[in-house]
Amino acid sequence: MEHPYLLFVKIFEAIGLGHFAHNYVHVVYSWVVMVLLILVGYLAARNISMVPTKMQNLFEMIVSGIEEFMVDVTGEEGRWLFPLAATIFIYVFIGNLIGLVPGFYPPTASINTTLSVALVVFVFTHVIGLKYHGANYYKHFLGPVWWMSPLILVIEIIGHLARILSLTFRLFGNMMGHEIVLAILFGLAGAFFAPLPIMALGIFVAFVQGFVFFLLSIIYFSGAMEHAH
């Protein structure tokens, strides 16, 4: 979907990289999200003290809330996975959210972005399985009865590959759909009379989609840590 004005695409055009920016808008705005998160993280952490500032309080509340929720799902054993899982949640949420800012494009509205994050979750799930079970991790794919193993193996492989599709298309479909609706309503109502209820709903959608991606990721991680039955 072609946007009438994208701020960072115009900046890339000004430095002679317009062709790249037009073809890879999602990459450009993924970089924007990453720079934004690095900058905010730096500002939040540079003056950490025993008497926290308002910004420190806010970020401590966000980080501890995400961590406590994750530990409730995975148990104490899964606490070491927090940096990756929290990064996925925050990146997806902010990637969704910036699409509401005029001149910005949500990188998660591109299937390339959602697929790349889904592949990270998929690969790391099996890294966790190998870390916890070693060569015996294959038992997760064979089921409890040996004579049904060939059938269970096929079902498990299909199920694990379906996780990639599920994570990819759920996020991509919701964010692209939201972008299309916003573009249509902006065209009908104009920039100064944009449908604020739809934009408010967009904040909710951005959070829910990020949370669902995060929740499914930690469920997959937790499943890989469990012993095969």
Secondary structure, DSSP 4 states (H G I P E B T S, - for coil): ---S--HHHHHHHHTT-HHHHHH-HHHHHHHHHHHHHHHHHHHHHTT--SS--HHHHHHHHHHHHHHHHHHHHH-GGGGGGHHHHHHHHHHHHHHHHGGGSTT---GGGSHHHHHHHHHHHHHHHHHHHHHHHGGGGGGGGT-SSGGGHHHHHHHHHHHHHHHHHHHHHHHHHHHHHHHHHHHHHHHHH-GGG--HHHHHHHHHHHHHHHHHHHHHHHHHHHHHHSPP-
